[in-house]
Amino acid sequence: MARARATSAETRTRRLLTAAARRAAATTGPGVLDVLGEQDPTGAHPGQRLMVSRALPVIYERWWRPLAARAFMLGGLGQDGEERTATEMLELYDEDVVLDVACGTGAFTRAFAQAVAPDGLAVGLDASATMLERAAAADGPENLAYVRGDAMALPFRDGTFDAVCCFAALYLIEDPWRALDEVVRVLAPGGRVALLASVHRGPLPVAPSRAVVRAVSGVRLFTRDELAEGLRLRGLERVRVGVAGAAQFVSARRP
């Protein structure tokens, strides 16, 4: 099979990778690097496995993600509203380099690329090859690239991103605290982080609620203070939390 021709954004993204990731990286499509190969860090729960299926990416942006968001946030912001909220939380500037962790089919990544264009760079990372295949096929700015990688072991050098987003995914990652460690590690001084995750609001106590929701859906429930405190313990400042329905928006900044 002929090797896909590297895009300028892909070349820039390669420079952000660790030495080991650069050696492993293979171009699998225009602007797409795969550093996982045969590895699959996706969990075994059917709710997690759905994300690497071939069917879900086809309906993800038009049906699945908007409907899930509206149910999750009891009406919520809608897809466009979420993208605006994420962009505002990240306080993006021209020339920023931004990472979208668990980017799915790339809707948010494309919005970030437009926000930092023309000289900035937006990188979407996901473990699902089928999601990234769909993302790469969509029209987007030239300052956009994708990486198939593990959110729990980000393939990037320390302090490489001015902003990192992880919306509607942290609760499906096998070890969200390792993922949070990695988000902070790759964040540059002064960098901003934006998270959208689940939140426990009762009426059942946290432990039984977590067990039931995890067993049924594969989703982990976080308390309202859990992620905020996790970011503070990792040295981040200006931590803010907002709650909408069963979702929480958490932002912070690295000193």
N, C-alpha and C positions, 0 to 999 in steps of 0.2 A: 504494500500500500504506500502511495506517495505521501511524504510528509507535508502537512499543511504549512503554508507560508506564514511565518511569524508576522504579527502586526506590531506596530510601534508600541502600543499599550502592553502587549505581551512581553516585548523586550524590556520595557521599563519594569514590569512586574517581576521578571526573572532576577533583576538586580536586587529586589527586596527579599528574595529567598535566602535561606541559610545555604551554606555550601553543600550540605547533604541533600537538601531539597532540589538544588539546581542540578545535581548529578542525576537525581531520580526523575526530574521533570520531563514529561513527553508532551509534545503538542498534539492534541487530539481533534482540533478544529480551529478555525480562525479565532485567535484571542483566547484559547482555552489551554491551560496547562494541567496535566494530571501528575500529581506527586504520590498517589496512592497505589497505582498499579492494581494488583489483585487484592489489596487490603480493603476491608469494608468495616469501618468503625460504627456503623449503624447498629442500634440495639436489635434484639430479637423479637420484641413485642410487635404484634401486627400493626399497631398504630405507628410504630417507628418504621417498619418494613414498607409501609405504604409509600413513604417518601422516596424510596428507590425503585418503585414500580415504573412500568412504562405507561400506564394509564393515567396516573394522577397528573403528571406535567401537562397533559393535553387540556385538562379542565381547570388547572390550578389557578391561573390568574383571573379567568372570567367567572368561574363558579365557586370553586372550593374555598379559596382564600377570602373573597368578599363575604360569602355566607358564614364561614367560620368566624370571621372577625365580628360580624354583626351579632352573632349569637354570643360570642365570648364577651363582648362589651355592651350587651343589651341595646343594640342599635348602633352604637359606636360611631366612628368617624368615617367609615367607608375607606376604600383603598386609597383614594387620592388624599383624604384627610390624614391617614396614617403616614403616607409618604411625606406630606408637609410637616407633620409633627416630628417625624424622625429627623428631617433636614434641619428643623429649627432647634431640636434638642442637641444636635451635633455642632451647631453654630458654624456651618461650613463657609469657607472663604475660597476665593480664587487661588489656584495652585495647591490646595490641600490634597493630601493623599489619604483616601478613606477606604476602610475595609468593611464589607458587608458580610458578616458571619452567618452561615446557613442561609444563603441568598436565594435558594429555590430557583425559580425561573427568571430572576434578575430584575423584577420591576423596581425594587428599591435601589438596586445598584445603578440602574439606568438614570433614575432621578438624581442620585448623588453625582453621577458623572456630569450631568447637565449643570448641577449646582456649582461644580468646581472647574468647569470648562472655561477656556480651552487648554489651560496649562496644567491643571490638576489631574489626578488619576483616581479612578474608582475600581476597586478589585472586589469581585464577588467570590466567596468561598463556599463550597458545598461538598458533601460526601457523595451526593447522588449524581452519577453520570447522566441519567436520563433528564434530571432537572437542568443540568448545565447544557445539555444538548439543545433543549428548548430555549434556554437563555441566550445561547450563542446565535440561534436562528432569528431572534428578534432584532428589529432595527434599533440601533443605539448609537450614542456618540463614539467618536474614535478613541477617546481617552478612557476606554473601558476594557477590562480583561477579567477572565474567570480562572479560578484554580480549583481543581478537585482535591480536597484535602480534609484533614481531621480537625474539627473545632477544639478537640482536647489536646492537640499537639500541633498548633499552627506552624506552618512551614516557613515562617518569616523571621527575619533577624529582629533583635530587640529594638524597641523604639522607632519602628519604621512608619507608623501611621499617625496622622494628625487627628483622626477620628475613627472610631470603631462602633458599628451598629450590630445588634443582634436582636431582631424583632421576631416574636412568635416562634421561637425555636429552642431557647435555653431549656425549657421544660421537657423537651424530647431528647436532649443530649444525655447519654449514659451517665456521665459524671459532670454535672454543670459547674461544680466548683473548680475542677481542673480547667474547664473551658474559661471560667472567669479569670483564673490565674493567667492563662494565655492571652486573654484580651488585654489585661493590664500590662503584661510583659511587652507586647508589641506596640503599646501606646507611647508616643513620644512625649517629652515634657510639655505641659500645656495642652495635651491632647484631651479630647472629649469622648465620652462613651454614652451610648443610648441603648437601653434595653426595654423590650416589651415582653413581659412574662405573665404567668398565672399568679393569682393571689387568692389565698384562703380567706373567706369572709363569713364562715359559719353556715348554719347553726351548729353543726357537729364539731367536736374538738378536732384539732389539726391531725393527730395521728390516725384516727379511723378514716377521716376524709381523704387523707393522702393515700391510704392503702386501697380504698375503694376506687378512687379516680385513677390511680396508677394501674390497677388490675384491669379496669375496663378499657381505658384509652391509651395507656402508656405515658400519660402526662403527669409530671411531678407538680404538686402544689407547693408554692412558696408562701410564707407568711409575709405580711406587709413590711416588716422590718428586716427580713432575712437577707435580701439582696443588697439593700442599702448598707447594712452593717458589714456585709461581705466586701463591698467596695471600700468602705472606710478602713477596714482591717488591712486591706491591700494598699493603703496609702493614698487613696483618692479623696478629693475634697469637693465642696459645693454639691453634695449629694442631695438630690431632690426626688421625691416620689409622688406620683399622682395615680389615683385609682379610678377605673371606669368598669363597672360590672365585675366580671371575674378576671380582669386584666389589670396589671400595674405597669406604669411607665416610670423608669428609673434612669436618671442622668447623673453624671459626675464628671469631674475634671482631674487630670493628673497635675500635681504641682510643677 
